[in-house]
């Protein structure tokens, strides 16, 4: 049955568009060796990669919330002259090619990088190709998603409460902590979950900046890539779990994502 407000041509095109997205995931699931799924996921390299991706992406998400929520508040309430320039720069990693993102981090924090050279001279420590690099990549690629969602949430807050707080001589910090944050908790949770999912699935930037050292920097997506040369069944098994995670995240956030940009 076709909805009365949707013509047949639009309905057909929408169906084709949906299939373009859905069919590859369905095809992937048909290739999974379900009978040996658990055994393949419990292989040492798989377990190591999954653990690294989980803890590093969770830590990245926490850092993103701590830094990104104040950033989103500044973008929502700061001077337009500043935010109109800052916003495109902050959101650029969303569309930046992953390899370029990795090169940018290397240029900043590599042993000969803009800041990395001084860190290495002072401490003898270099961030690239360490687990810290995996976390930083997650922060870099995940923060724009939180900033985008949370800024939109802040902009939708009722102005009357803010005006009343200002009338009562509430400080700017009180306004942020006691009024903006409690009312925006759903948007913050949505942004944090999206940032976590983005960090969990990052491949290109992590490969460039952190490398792929088994047990140290080889993440879940990297293990999928390298498993393709050894055992396609394991690659499909790892991929299938990531598909389920992705669908679960978007399904859980479906209402919040739909309402995030309604103003």
N, C-alpha and C positions, 0 to 999 in steps of 0.2 A: 504493500500500500504506500503510495507516494503522498507526502504531506501536501496539503492544499496550497501552502505558501511557497513551495519549491517546484519549479517547472521540471519537466522530464529531462531536458538537456543538462540542466545544472545538477540534477540528481545523478545522472549517468557520469558526469565528469567528477563529481564528488566521490562516487563509488570507485572510479579508476584511481583517483588520487589516494584514496584510503588503501587500495590494494597495493599500490606502489610501495607504501610504507609497511604494510602488514605482511605481505607475502614473503619477503626475505626472512623475516623473523620466524614465520611458520616453516619455511623451508629449512632453516637452521635447526629447528626443533625436530624435524623428521630425520636428521642425520645423527642425532645424539644416541650413543649406545646406552640406552636407559638401563639395561640389565647390569652394566658394570659402572654406572655413574658414580656411585659412592666410592668404589675402589679407585677410580681415576682421580677423583677429587682428593683422596687421601694419600696420593703419591707425595713423597717428600718435597719435590719442587713445587707442586701445586699448593700444598699446605703452607709452605714458606711464603710463596707469592701472595696468597690470599691473606695471610696474617699481616704481612707488611702493608698491603693495600688498605686493609681495614683500620689498623691503628694509625697509619699515617694520614689517611683521609679524615678520620675522626678528629685527630689533633689539628689538622688543617681547618676543619669546620669550626672548631672552637676558636682558633685564632681569627678566622674570618668574622665570626660574630663579634668578638671583642673589638676588632678594628673596624669592621665594616658597618656596624650599626651607627656609631658616631659619624662615620663618613656619610652614610645615607641621610642622617639628620642634617648635616651641614649642606648637603646637596638640596635638601627640601626647604631649608630655612635660611641658607646663606645668601650672600649678595649675588644677584643675577650676573653681575659683571664677572665674578669669579667662577661661579658654578657653570655658566654657559661654556667656559673654556675647560674647566676641570672635568665635567661630566663625560664628554667624548673620550678624554684620555683614560678615565677610570673604566669605561665600558669597552675600550678598544680590545682587550684580550678576548672578548666574546667572539670577535670575528678575525682575530689575529691567527695566522697559520701556526699550528703547534710547534713546528720546527723553528719558526721565527721567535716564538715565545721562549723556547729553550736557548736560542742564540742570545736573546736579550738578557736573560738571567746570567748566562756565561759572561757576557760583556760587562755586567755589573759586578758579579761575585766570583768570577773565575780567578785563578791564581794571578793573572795579569789584568784582571778587570778593574773597572773604575774604583770600586771600593775593595774588591777582593785582594788587590795587591797590598793594601795597607793592613788588612786583617792578617794576611799571610806573613807579612814582615813583623808584625807585633806578636803573633801567637804561633806561627808555624803551621797553622791549620787552614785548610782550604775546603769550602763547602761542596763544590761539585763532586759527584760520584760518592756521596754519602747519603745515609737515610734522611739527614736534615734537608738535603736537596730535594728529596721526594716530597717532604712536607711543604717546603717553600713553593714548589711547583703547584701543589694543591691549593695553596693560599692564593697564588697569582691567578690561576684560572678560575677559582671558585668565587673570589670576592666580588667580581663584577655582577654575578647573578644575584648575590644577596643585596648588593647596593641598589640594583635595578628594582627588585621586588620591594625592599623596605622603604626606599625613597617614595615609591608610588603609594605605599601604605601610609607613610607619614603625611603625604599630601592630601589624603582622604580623611584625615582626622577632623572632627568638628571644631571649627574655629572658636565657637562660643566658650568651650571649656578653657582653651588657651587664653582667650580674652579675659575670662573671669579670673584666672590665675594671675595674669599680669595686673589686673585691677587690685588683686589682693597682695600685690608686691612680691609675688613669687620670683625667685631668681631664675635665670636662664637654665641653670643646672637642675633646679627643682622642677621646672617645666619639662625638661627632658626626661629626668629619672622617674618622676612621680605621675606624670600625665601621659607623655608620649609613649614611653616604653610599655606600661601596662596595657594601653589600648592597642598597641601594635604587636602584641605577642604572637598572634596567628601569622602575621606577615613575616615576622622575624623567624619563626619556626619554619615557614615555607622557604624563605631564602636560605636558611641554614641547611635544610635538607637538600635543596638543589645544589648548593655549594659542595656538600659532602658527596653527592652523586657525581658531580662534575670532577671532583678531585679523584674519586674512586676509579673513574674510567679514563683518566688522562693517559696518553701514550707518548705522543710525539715530543712534547716538551720535556717529559720525564726522561725519555731516551737521550735527548740532547744534553740535558743538564745533570742528570743523575746516573746515566748509563744503565746497564742491565747486569749487575753482578748478582748471581744467585745467592739468595739468603741475605742480601744486603740492600740492593736497590732494584732487584727484579720484581716488578709489581705484577698484579693479576693480568692486566692487558698484555704485558710483555710476555708472560708465560703462555698466553694464548698464541701469540705470534711465533714464539720459538717452538712450541709444541707442534705446530703445523709441519715442521721438518722432521719430527720424530714420530708423532702419533696423532693423526687427525682426530681419532676418537676422543682423546684427552682435550684437544683444542675445542672440539664441539661441546664437550661436557662443561668446560670452563665458561665458554661463551653462553651456553644455555642459562647457567646460573646468573650471569650478568644481565641477560635479557629479562629474567624474572625479577631481578632487583630493580631494573630500570622501569619496568611496567608497574611494579608495586609502588615505587616512589611517585610516579606520575598519577597513578590511580588514587593514592592517598591524598595527593595535593590537588585533585581535579577541581574541587570547588574553590579553593583558595587561589589557584592559578587563573581560573575564569574571572574571579572578582578582583584580582590584583590590580588591574589597570582600568577598572571602571571608576570614573570620577564624575 
